[in-house]
Amino acid sequence: MHQTSTLRLILGDQLNPEHSWFRHRHDDVVYVMMEVRQETDYVLHHAQKIIAIFAGMRELARHLRAQGHRVHYLKIGDAANRQSLPANLDDAIEQFGAGEFEYQMPDEWRLDEQLARYARNLPIPSRMVDSEHFYSRHDEAEQLFEGRKQWLMEHFYRAMRARHGVLMDAAGKPEGGKWNYDHDNRKAWPGKPAEPMDARPCHDHSALWREIEASGARSFGEPNAAQFRWPLNRQEALLQLDGFVAHALPHFGEFQDAMSSRAWRLFHSLLSFALNTKMLNPREVVGAVEQAWRDGRVPLASAEGYIRQVLGWREYVRGVYWSRMPAYAQNNVFGHKLPLPQWFWDGRTGMRCLAGAIGDSLQHAHAHHIHRLMVIGNFALLAGLDPQQVHEWYLGVYIDAFEWVEMPNTLGMSQFADGGLLATKPYVSSAAYIDRMSDYCKGCRYDRKARIGDTACPFNALYWDFFARNEARLASNPRIGMVYPQLRKMEPAALQALRAQAAAVRGRLDEL
């Protein structure tokens, strides 16, 4: 038996070959990586998510071995694989005679708890090290908002911009004189400029997919294993970043909220998987975007809009997650309990916007933020779907979804289930918004302007019923706008008809 002083665990979302662990080769260090049913099965995952993470893990293992590092790798179908982190770690510690155990800080609360408990019970010393990825500590947002009832991402974002000198001028003011150019970024896409070519490499992961299927791991969505377009390693992710900055970022700002049945990517980067598995570092992404603006290659509104997503929202929701877990997972302020309709799993609904957004999600394991928030999430909240079921669906379906970033976005921003900690208002709309920002309403079986009747768009009655049902909680919210004055002007019979229509819609969700 080879005596080893240190066993180091690498998780499936820690695929960063630049981590300081790897700067020097040590013969007495073994890196352990494992594909386990524990991680494929905690929710039902999209097939592409499992494939992409396992492929990235295997690629990192190959890279580390090529650099001279010792790697102990367990594939999903290996006979020695006991399919859980603790059991496999016990075996590895014994196999390699480890005298010390180290792991990088997990991003998910469940893994942090599991590994902390495991480490405490070990008879050998253990140590958790930083993942060396994020701009902020996970308690930074909580410290910034200490004692405040309402947290605001904008305050956090500005503090981060100032602290890290991002898009700031020599006088310490925001470039262009404004912190936020969101108002400039709300155009529908008329079909021009053309969506950039999808230049991502294509991989054949058919053999890996057969291994996953043979293991018994369940999944949903289209595997697309033979023509797989998600990055395998850091080099591919960097090329994808370069392509985004050169070809899509110039138009990202003005069309970032647009939706189209003709183009699922539009001008979005599709970098979130590479970021959330740490193939890319947020600093290099933000730096590349800022430099493109300073070089005059992209408008300030595009650069600021993208940087706000990475430096603002991404870091902020992580802070919300860590400050409120584990109780945050149970948030359901409206008491919504309806199960997900069957078409969340197959996309077969007559509502063209939802068929498109869910269909893209099932086909590509991705949809951009407006599809997630203002189509799928909008409907889920208005209809009264169980937010825990909605959360588990989002966590499973999206290739970039890890609980630290997905849960606050779903329960807080999308479903308002936390009562307003993350979002200042429920992000809901009638059909009018979807019609304004997309081409989905054209050719839909439902009439976007009708509120009552079998062909009336379900969003319309559900919208007014949602606010009527929740008046006691929402009427005093200054960000709600004119909804309640309009409700109070309605004839009682008209409001009653709307509410009856909404009840009928909720009673036949599977048939919509």
N, C-alpha and C positions, 0 to 999 in steps of 0.2 A: 504493500500500500504506500503510495506517494504521500509524504507528509506535507500538508498545505497549511499555511498560517491563516489565510483569509479566503472565505467564500463570499462572492459578491453577486447579488441578485439584480437582474435587469428585467423590468416589466415590459409588457407589450406596447405601452405608450411612452417608453423611454429609449427611443431609437436614435439617440444622439451620439454619433461617433466622435464628436468634438468634446465630450465630457472630460474633465480633468482626470478621471479614473484611467483614461486610455493614453495619457501622454507618455507614460513609461511602461515598459514591459517588465513584469515581475513573474519569475518562475513559481513563486509561492502563492500566487493569486489565481483562483479559478472563477470565471464568470459563469453563472448558471442562468439559463433561459429555458422557459417551458411553455408549451402549448397545452392548456389544461381545460377540461370540461367545466371546472369552476368558473372560468372566464367566458366560455362560450354560452353558458347556460343560465347566468343570473338574470338575464332577460332574453327574450327571443330576438336574435340579432339578424340583420340583413346579411345575406350570403357574402356580398362583396366586402362587408366590414371584417368578417372573419378571415376571408382570403387575404385582404390587404394587410392586416396586422400580422398574420402568420408569415406571409411572404416577406414583409419588412423585417420581421424578427430573424428569419433564416438568412436574409441578406446581410444584416448586421453581424450575425454570428460568423458568416463567411469572411466578412471584412476584418473582424477582430482576429480570427485565426490567421489570416494572411499577414496581419501586422505582428504576429508572433505571440498573441495572447492565448491563454488556455481557456477553452469554452466547453462547458458541459451543457449539451442541448438535448431536450426531450421533445420529440415530435408527438403530435396528437395520438398517433397509432402505436407508439412504442410500447412493447410489453411491460417495460419497467416503469412506465408512466402511471402514477397513482391518481392523476387527474385533479390534484389540489396542491396549492402552494406549500402548506405546512408538511404534508406527507412527503412530497418530493424533496423539500429542503432537508427534512430529517435524513432521507436516504443519501443525499449528496454530502451532508456533513459527515456522515459515517463513512461513505465511500472514499472521500478525499482526506479524512482525518483533520477536518478544519478545526482550527483553534480560535477563529474569530468569524463573525458574520456581519456583513455590511449590506445596506440597501439604500437606494435613493428614495427621497421623500415621495410617497405616493400622492397623486392628485385627488384620489377618490377617498371619501371618508371610510367606506367599508374596508378598503385595502389598508388604509392607515391604521384602523383599529385592529384588523387581523394580524398585520405584521408587527405592530407594537406589542400585542399580546403574545405573539409567537416569540419575539425577541426577549421579552421579560422572562419567559419560562425556559430559555435555553441555559444549559450549564456552561456555555462559553460566552465571552464578551461579545456584545453587539453594538452596532453604531449606525445611525441614520445620517446620510449626507444630503446636501442640497442637490436638486436636479439641475441647477444652474441654467434655468430656462426663463423664468418670468422676470418682468421688470420689478414687481412688487412682492413683498412678503405676504403670506396669506392672511395676516392679521392687520395689514396696513389700512384697508378700507374701514375696518371696525374702529381703529384708533382715530382715523380722520373724522368719523361721524359719531364719536363717543358722546352719549347723552342726547342725541338728536332722534326725534321720532321718525322724521322723513329723511331718508337717504336720497341723494341726487347724483346720478352718474356724471352729470355735467360738472359738478364741483370736483369730483374725483379726477375726471379727465383733465381739467385745467391744472390741477395740482401736479398731475403726472407730466403734462406737457412742460410746465415750468421747471420741475425738478430735473427732468432729463434733457431740457433744452431742445425739444422737438417742435419744429415750425415756430420758433421764437426769433425775434429780431435782436439786434445788438443792444437795444434798450430794455430788453426783457419783456417786450410786448408781443402779442400774437401776430404772426406775419399776416399782412393784409388788413390788419386792424380789427379783425373779428376772430373769435374762437371757433365759431360754428357756421358752416355754410350749408346746413341741411336744407334751408329754404330753396337753394339753387338746385337741389338734387331730387326733384320730384316730377320729372317728365315721363310721360308715356313714350314707348319706343315705336316710331312710325314705320320701321322696317329699314331705315338707314340711320347711321352708318351700319354696314353689314357686321354681323357677329363675326369676330375673328375666328380663323381656322383653329380647330382643336389640334394642337401640335404635341400633345402629350404622347409619350411612347406607348406602344401596345405590347403587352406581355401575354404569353400563353401559360396560364396557371391551371390548366386542366388536370394535371397529375396531382397537384396540391388539393384541388377541389374534390377529387376522388378520395383522397385520404380523409378529408374532413367528413365527407358523406359516410365513408366506411366506419368512422369513429362513432357514429350515431348522433353527433351534434346536430340539433335542429336549427333551421334558419328559415327565412322567407325572402322574397324579392328575387330579382333576376341575377344569377351569379356572373354571367358574362365572362366566365373563367378563361375562355380561349382568346378573347380580345379584351384584355383587362387594361384599363386606362389610368389607374391610380399609381402614384410614384412608388418605386421599389426602394429607393435610397435617397440620401442627401443630394447626391449629384443630380439626379433627375428632378428633385424638388427645386434645386437652385435654377436649373434650366427653365422650369415652369414659372418661377418667380420672374426671371428675365423676360420671358415671353409675355407674361401679364403686364409688366411695366411698359414694355415696348408697344404692345398691340391693343390691350384692353383698358388699361388705366386711363388713357386720355379721355375715354368716354364713360368711365365708370361712374363718375360723380352724378352727372345729369340723369343717367338712366339706372341708377342703383336700385330704385324702387319699382322699376318697370317689370311687367310680366308679358310673356307672349307664348302662344301655342306653337309658334314657328321656331323658337330658339330657347332652349332650356338654360344655356350658359350665359347668353348675352355678354356682358362685360365683367362678369365676376371672375375672381382669381382662381377659385377651386383649390386654394392653398390651405384650407382649414384642416384637412386631414394631415398634411405634412407638418403643420404647426402643432397640432394637438398630439401628435406622436413624437414631436421634438426632432424630426428630421431637420426642420428649420427653426431658427431662433427668432423671436419677435423683433429683436433689435435690428437684425439684418433685413427683415422685411420692411419695417418702418424706415430704416435708413435708406433702402433702395427707393422707396416711394418718395421720401422727402428729397433725395438727391435728384430724382427725375423732375420734380417741380423746380428746384434750384437751377437745374440745367435748362429750364424753359421747355421741357418736353411734354408736360401735362399741366392742366389748369390747377390752380390752388384748390378749387372746390373738390376736384377729384382726389387730390393728395390728402386733403384734410378729412374728407369723408371716409377714405379707407383707413387712414391712421386712427380715426376715432373708433372704428370697429376693433382694431387690434390693441392699441394702447389704452383706449377708453373702456368699451364694453367688455372685452375679453378679460382684462385684468380686474375690472369692477365686479363682474358676476362671480369670479373666483373668490373675491373678498366676501361677498354676500353669502356664498355657499359655506365657506369655512366659519363664518361668524354665527351661522344659524343651524348648522347640522348638529345632531341628527333630526331635531324636531322639524326642520324645514320640509322634510320629505312628506310629512303628514298634512301639510297645509291644504285646506279646502274651505275657504271662508264662506262660499256660497252654498256649501253642502250638496254639490252636484254629484249625481250617482248613476247617470245613464251609461250603459256599456257602449263601447265603440261599435259603430255600424260595421257590417261585414265588408263594405267597400274600402275601409281603411287597409284591408289586407289584399284586395285585388284591384282597386281603382275603378270598379264597375258601378258608376253612378251617373245619372243623367245630368247632374250639375257639372257643367263643362269645366269650370274653374277648379273644382275639387278633383274631378277625373284627371285633369292635367297636372295639378300639383302633386297629387298622390301617385299618379301614374309615373311621373318623372322620378319621384322618390323611390318607387319600387324598381324602376328600370336602372337608375344611376346611383342609388344610395345617397342622393344629394338633391337639395332644392335650395334656392337662395332664401334670404331672410324674410322677404315679403311673402313668398309662398308659405313659409313656415308660420309666420305671424298673422298675416292679414287674409289668408285663405283658409288653411287647415286649422290653425289655432283660433281664428275668428269664429269659424263655424262651431268648433268644439265648445267654446265658451258660451256662445249664444244658445246652443242646443242643450247645454247642461250636461255634457259628458263628464264622467268621473275623471278629475285631474290626475289621479295616480295612474289610471289606465292611459291617459294621453301622454303623460310623462314616460311611461315604459315604452310606448310606441315610438316616441321621438328618440329615446335613448337607443332603441334597437334599430330603427330604420336608417339613421343617418351615419355615414361613414366617419364623420368628424365628431360624433356625439359621445362624450365622456361625461360622467355624472356631474363633475364640478362646473362644467360650462353649460350643459344641457338642462339640468334641473332648475336652476334659477331662471333661465330663459323661458322654460316651459311653464313652471308653476307660478313664477312671478310676472314676467313680461307678457306671456301669452295668455295664461288662464287667470291672472289676477288672484290666484288662490291664496297668496300671502296677505291679501287685504290692502296692498299698496306699498309694501316696503321697497320693492324694486321699481315698479312702474307707478307713475303719478296718476294714471287713469286706466280703465280697461281699454285695450286696443281692439275695438270692435267697429264694424261698419255694416251698413246695408249694402245692397248690390251696387249702389252708385259709385262707391270707391273702387270696387273691382272693375267696373266698366270703364272708369276713368283711367285706370293704370294698366289695362290689359285689353286683349281682343277676345277674351273668353266668352263674354256675353253674346257676341255675334254667333248665331247658329246654335245657341243653347236651347234646349227644350223648354226652359223656364223663361218667363218674361221678366226682365230686370226691373221694369217700372211698376209691375203689378204687385199688390200686397195681399190680395184675397183671391182664392180660387185654386184649382188643381194645377194650373200652369204658372202661378205666381212664384217668383223667385223665393225660395225658403229663407234666404238671408233677411228679407224685408220684415216679415211678421216676427221672426225670431229676434230681430234687432229691437223693435219697439217693446216686445214682451219682456225682453231681458231688463230693460230700464224700468218698466212698470213693476216687475217683480222685485227689483232691488232698490226701489226709491228710498227706503229708509237708510240704506247704507251709502248710496251714491249721490243723492240730490244735493248735498252740501259741498260736493267736490267742485271747486271753481274751474277745473279743467274739462268738465263735462260739456260745457257750452250751452247750446240752446235746446238740448233734448227735452229737459223737463218743462220749460215754458211751452214747447210744442205739444208735449203730452197733455198738459193741462188745458190746452185749447181744443183738444179733440172732443168730439161729441162722445158721450158715454157709450152709445151703441157702436160707434166706429171703433173705439178702443176695445170694446168687448169682442167685436168681430175679429180684430187683429189677434187678440189673445187666444181666441178659439182656433184661429188658423195656426198659430204657433203650437198650440197643444196637439193639433192634428198632425203637424209636421213631426213633432217629437214622438208621436205614436207610431209613425211609419218610417223611421230613419233608414231602415234597411232597404226600403223600396224607392228612395229618392233617386 
